[in-house]
Amino acid sequence: MKSRAKPNGRSSLAIGELARRFDLATSVLRHWESQGVLRAPARASGARRYEESDTYRVGLILLCQEAGFSLRETRAATGTRSLSARRRLLLRKRAELEQRIARAEAARRMIDEALACRARDPLDCAHFRRAIEGRSGRLGQPRRRASRRASEAAKSPAMPGSGTT
């Protein structure tokens, strides 16, 4: 189906046409409707008919997804008229993004070091050994997040004949 002029002079789009504009499956638009991110459109003869303004809404949803917003966060950010609520959400997402960027930059540095390393085995590389030591605390000591079973076993004396010493 193609665009049609509505009685008010505005054109409307079938769900397939709107989905094709963004290379989406029609099921994505239906899902967004069910999640309250995209408004349910008017229907003509039982078929969904979107307004041209809905193309901007779909574009905005996709931009939010690319920025790492969940559908719930997208609904909150785009559905509120409260500038302060939107600002709080955007500041929180910005902080999350800064953390992801920091992790990505650290990963890039590690890969750059690996590319520059002449050791045949990463365990023989002084840089990686320092990185591993930094992640594990002091080598030879158990990590802080030991399981309850492991910490209880470490506290109880070995039983004769149990196979533990």
CORGI-V577885 format. One record per pair of residues at least 12 apart in sequence whose ideal C-beta (glycine too) atoms are under 8 Angstrom apart, sorted by the first residue. I is the first residue (numbers start at 1). J is the second residue. Records with the same first field share a line. If there is no record, write none. Layout:
I=J, J
This chain:
1=14, 16, 17, 47
2=14, 17
3=17
4=44, 49
6=49
10=51, 52
11=52
12=41, 42, 44, 49, 50, 51, 52
13=49, 50, 51, 52, 54, 55
14=47, 48, 49, 50
15=29, 30, 47, 48, 50
18=50, 54, 55, 58
21=55, 58
22=58, 59, 62
24=58
29=58
32=58, 61, 71
35=71, 72, 75
36=75, 79
37=61, 71, 74, 75, 78
38=54, 57, 58, 61
39=54, 57
41=54
57=78
60=78
61=74, 78
64=77, 78
67=93, 97
68=93, 96, 97, 100
69=93
73=89, 93
76=89
77=89, 90
110=131
113=125, 127, 128
114=128
142=154
